[in-house]
């Protein structure tokens, strides 16, 4: 049932209007002043507000502006006993749906109410669609369908609409910044700034200035006031990559931001308030750093409210082919080449590589292959020598073309699919568990 809020200090008029509107099948909520109206708006999901211009504790025209800023979905119709053009113009500028005179325009109220409800409903649908499209678009950039990757995407989708601090863990090159951007795009802060900073890229003093800003004259070279990245990200998201590299002094300052939403710029004496969502990332083992006295435990607990550990590329072998295909298309466009396919042996060689640099390393290898390839198909010959002729890493010395290599790759894929569950893997492979263990040992999986 649609909810209509009537704000008027004349109780009899308010009651009469309420009865008429109830006859139309709407739920009516009443308030005698602006203070009461705010309470009602906080408690109920109102569709339309009918508000008098002159109220005991304020002006309805000004109230309509504040209301639309805080609650953009409800439409506002202003009522006045003494209409004037200036107020009417200002009301529309403030976002009011319409401005009518009591008495003269009584017959207009119900038709106008229906029109306002139509617009309010349209607003809700548009915002709902934008949210759905934004969320789909944000996670569509993450390529891969392996079970462990999809589990991470599911976690990211769940935490995205909240303001919860997120800690992304995983090896270097696993796509932590892509995940951070996707979480931001699927959040309520998507229209605000996403600011990324690599905590290992600056010295302590410079990083403090970059993150929190400084006042002119605070140190040599500080010729003007500088806004820090936390201020740039106000009402948005800041991504702190390589958080494990943060100096102890800055850890304390970051902790204060997380706890109180404020910090003091270099050279300032008063705090600056910000409303920022923090997403942090690291490839380091933070608990070990805490034991070594290199990282604050209280900061760790603040950052790790919601953890997502991204899988290494070798743990999601099924995604290597689609990623390689996507990178090949990107670099073919950049180099003005026509790459239409990846040879099966090319993909097989990629899938048997350990990828210690993960997605970043794969991207570099594909760029090199596109540059070296003259034809429309990427072949093994365009790969680095060590990938064409892999060195034995224990167990059998396999080439990318041998049956043993194909068997090893298939075993690895099945084990990845079952998340290491060997009994389930043996069942899917239709072999005995003892045979599976022998092959795991044989291929050093």
N, C-alpha and C positions, 0 to 999 in steps of 0.2 A: 504494500500500500504506500502510495506517495505521501511524503510528509511536507506539510506547509507550516512554516514558522511565522506567526503574526507578532510584530513588535510595535506596541502602541500603549501609551500611558492611560488612555481613556478606556477603562475596563468595560463599560457598556458597549462601546463601539467595537472593541476587540471581540467581545462575546458574540455580538450580532454577526459580525463578519465571519467568525469561526463557525457558527451554526450554518450559515449559507454554504460555506466551503465543505463542511461535513456532509451536507446533502448531496454533494457531487461525488461522494465516496472517498474523500481524502482524509488522512489523519491530520489533525490540527494541534499544533503546539503553541502555547502563548507565553509572551514575555512582556513585562511592563516597562523595561528600560534596557539600555545597552549591556549593562553588567549581567543581567539575567539572560539576555539573548546569547552572550558568549557561552554561558553555562549550558544552555540548551543545545547550542551548536556543537559543543564538545561531547555532549552525551548522545546525540541522535544524528543520523545521516539524513540531513534535510535536503529537499529538492528545490524548494522555492522559499524565499523570504519576502514577506510583505511588511514593509517597515515605514513607520511615520518619520517625517523629516525632523520635527521638533520633539525631542525626548528630554526627560529630566536630567540625564547625565551626559548629554552629548547631542551631536547633529547626525541625522540619518545619512546625509550625503557623504560626510567624512567616514562614517561607519561602513558604508557600502564599499569604500576603497579598501579599508582594512580587512573587511570580510572576504573580498575577492582575492586578496593577497594570501590570506591564510587558508581559505576554503574556496578554490576556484570553480568547483562544480556547481554549487547552488546558484540559481539566478535570483537577482534582487529587483523587486518592484517597489519603488518609493512612493509614498502617499503623503500629500500635504494639503493643509486647509487653505493655504495662501500660495498658490503656484506663481513662480516667476521664471523667466527665461534663463537667467544666469544660473540658478540652482539646477534647472533641468539640464542645461548643457554640461555643467560640472558633474552631475549624477551620471550621465551617459559616459563621460570621459573616465569616470571612476569605475566603470564596468557594470553599472546598473542596466537591467534589461529595459526598464521603462520608468517614467516619472509621470504620475497622474494626480489630478486634483480630487480631493474627497468631495462627495456630493454631486459635482458636475459629471464625474466619470464613473459613478457607481456601476452603471450597466456594462462598463468595459472590463471590470475586474475579473469576472469568471472567464470570458474569452481570452483575456490577456494571460490569465493564470495557465490555461491550457497551452498557449504558445510558449510560455516560459518553461513549462514542463517538457515540451518537445525539445527545446534547445538544451535543457539540462540533461535529458536522456541521450541526446546526440553527443554532448560533451563526454559523458561517461563511456559511450561506445568508442569514440575516437581515442580516448586515453587508454582504454582497455586494449584496443587493437595496436596502438603504438607500443604498449608494454610488451604484448605478445610478439610483435614483429621485431622489436629491439632485442628481446631475449633470444629469439631464434637466430637473428643475424649475428648476435654477439658470439654465440658458441659455434656457429657454422664455420668460422675461420679455423677452428681446431680440426685438423684432418686426422681421421683414424676411426676405426670401429672395433679395435681390440677390447676385450672385456675389461682389462685393468684401466685402460684410458677412459672408457665409458663410465666406469665407476667414479673416476675423478671428476668427469664432467657433471655427473649427477650430483655429487657433493657441492660443486661450484654453483650449479643452478639453485640448489636449496639455500645456500648462504647468501647469494647475490642480493636478494631483495632486502636483507637486513643491513644494519650498520656494524655488524660484528667484525672485529679485527680478524684478518686471515693470515696464516703463516703457510707459505708454499715451500715445500721441501723437495729435494731431488738433486741429481747430479747437474753439473753445468751443461747448459744447452738443451735441457728437456722441455723448454717452452714456458717457463714460469711467468715471463712478462706477458706473453700471449694470454695465459690464463687470467692474469691480473686485469688486463684490458677487457677481457670478456666478462669478468665479474662486474667490473665498473659499468659496462654497457648494458648489463641486465639488471642494474640496480636503479633505485629511485634518484640517484645522482648522475644518471647518464648524460643529462644535458649540461652538467657542470664540468669543470676541468678534471682531466686525468694527468697527473704529473709524476714522472718517473725519475728517480735519482739512484745512481750506482754509488753505494757507500764506500766502495774501494777505489773510486776514481779520483778522489781528492784527498789532500792532506787534512789533518784535524781542523786547523784554523779556517781553511778555505771552505771545508764542508759545513762547518757551523754557520758561516756567513751565507752559504748557498741555501741551507735548509731553513734558517731562522731569520736571515736578514741582518742589517746593521744600520746604525745611525751615522750620518755624516760626521767625520772627524773621530770615529771610534778607534781607528788605527791608521797607520800610514797608507795612503792610497784610497781611503774611504772618503771620496770627495763629495758624495751625495748619499742621501738615504737610499737603502736598497731593500726592496721587498723580497722576503725569502720564499722558498718553494711551498712551505706550509701555508703562507698567505695566498700564494697563487692558486693553491688547491682548495681554498676555503669553500665549503659546501659541496666539494667534490671528493676525489680520491687521490691519495698519494701512495706511490709504489716505491718501497724502500728495498732495492735489490742489494744482495750481498750484505745483509744486516749483520752477519757475523763479523764483519770487518769494522764495525763502528767503534770508535774510541770510547773508553769508559766514561769520560766527561760528557760526551754527547749521548751516551746511553741514559745517563741521569736526566738530561734535558728532554730526551724523547719520552722517558717514563712520565715526566710531569705533563707533557702534552696529552698522553693517553689517559692520565688520571683526571686532569682538570680542564683540558682543552685550552691551555694557555702556555705561553713561553715569553721569555724576555729577550729582545734583540740585543746584539752586541752594542754596547754604548747606551742602551736605554735603561731606565729605572722602573718603568711601569710595564706590566704584562700586556701582551696582545692576545686577544681571544680568537679562536678559530673553531670551526666545525668541520672536521676532516675525518674521512674514513681511511684507516691505515691498512694496507696490504704489504706484508714483508715477505722476503724470500731469501733463502740461503742454501748453499750446497754443503755447508759445514754441519758438524754434529754439535749442536748448541749445548746439550747436556754435558758433553765432554769439556766444552769450553767453560761451562759453569764450574765444573770440578777443578779446572786449571786456574780459576779466578780471572778468566778473560771475558766473561759475559755475566751480566747481572741476572740472578735467578728471578727477581721480581719483574724485570722487563720481559724475560722469557715467558713467564706465565701470563703477562698482559698481551703479548703478541700471539701466543699460541692458543687463544680461545678456540679457534677452529683451524685445524691443521689439514692440509691436503698434500700427500706425498706423490709427486708425479713419477711415473715409471720411466726407467731408462729405455732407450730405443731398442736395445737388444732384448728387452722384456716385452716388446710389442712388435715382433717381427712382421706380423701380418700388415702393419701400417707402413712398412718401409716402401713397398711398391707404390701405393697411392701418394705418399709424400714425395717420392722421387718424381712421379709423373707431374705433380703440381709444380715442383721446383723447375722441372724441365720446361714446362709451358711458360713460366715466368721469365726464365733466362733466354729462351728462344725468342720471345717478344723483344727483350732488351737488345739482343744481338742481331735481330732481324733475320733469324733462321727459321726454317720450317721443320720442326721436330714432330713427327706424327706417332712415333712408337718407341718403346724401350724393349730391346731384345730380351727374350726369356733368360738367357745366360747372364745378361747384364744385371737383371733384377736378382737372379740367384746369387751372384757375387756380392751384391749389396746386402742380401739377407744373411749371408754367412760372415759378414764383417762384424767385429765386436762394437764398433761405434762408441769409443770412449768419450768422444766429443758430442755424442748424441745428435740431435736434429741439426744443430749448427754445423757439425762436421759433415753430415749428409748433404746439407745445402751447398757447402763449399765444393764437395766432390761433384755434385751435379752441375754446378756452374762451370767447373773445369772441363767436364765431359762435353757440355754443350759447345764450349769454345773450340775444343779439339775435333769435334765431329763435323764432317763435311756433308754427309748424307742426311736423310730424314729419320734414321733410326740410331739410337744410342747403343753402341756395342761395347763389349768388354775391353776392346783395345783402347777406348778412350778413358778407362779408369787408371788410377795411379798403379805403378808397377807392383807394389806390395799387395794390392787387391786382386790383380791378375794372377799373381803367384803367391798366395798366402803362405806364411811360414807355419810349420807345425807348432801347435800349442799344447803338446801332450796328446797321447792317444794316436790315432791314425793320421798320416799325412794325406789330407784330402785335397783334390782339385775341385774347382767349381763345377766340373763336368762329370764327375764320377757318380756311380750309383750310391756309394757310401755317403757322399756329400749330400745327395738328395734325401737319403734316409735320415741322416743327422738333422737336416733342416726340418724334415717332417716331424721328427721326434720333438724337436725344440718348439715347433708351432703348437703341437698338441699339449705339451707341458705348459706352455704359456696360456693356452686356452683354459686349462684346468687349474690355473694358478698354482702349479706345482703339486697338485693332488695326483700322486703316482698310481694309486688304485684306479681312479677314474680314467687316467690316461691309458693304462693297460687295457681297461674295458673298451675304450673307444678304438684303440689300435688292434683290438682282438688278439692280444698276445698275453702270455702269462706274466704275472708280476715279477717273477725271477728273471725272465727274459728281458723285461724292461730295465731292471736294475743292472743287468749285465751290459746292455747297450748304453745306458747312461755312463757307466764306468768306462766302457770302450771308447766312447766319443768325448769323454770328459765334460759332460753336460752339467 
